[in-house]
């Protein structure tokens, strides 16, 4: 199935990149994770939908609130916040 699905995914990503100008990696990575990571686990029953629902219950309002405030926050504060988050994530990945 991977042999047939990969070219289709590649074609769709190519069309989207051509239409939107968004980088291919930004579109291809989530698609590959979804198709070849999430779908097989769901098919064999390895997904805890209760836990998924709880995650969505927190993340959906979080995204909305974050988008609301990021549009109203000065750019210098956003830059420094993003830099701090990336630094913490980078340090966590090292150790």
Number of C-alpha atoms within 10 A of each C-alpha: 5 9 7 8 12 14 11 12 15 16 12 14 20 17 13 15 17 12 9 9 10 12 13 15 11 11 16 17 11 11 16 14 11 12 15 13 12 14 14 13 11 12 9 8 10 11 14 9 11 9 10 10 11 10 11 12 11 10 12 11 11 12 11 11 11 11 11 11 11 13 10 9 10 10 11 9 11 14 11 11 12 12 12 12 12 12 12 12 11 11 10 9 8 7 5
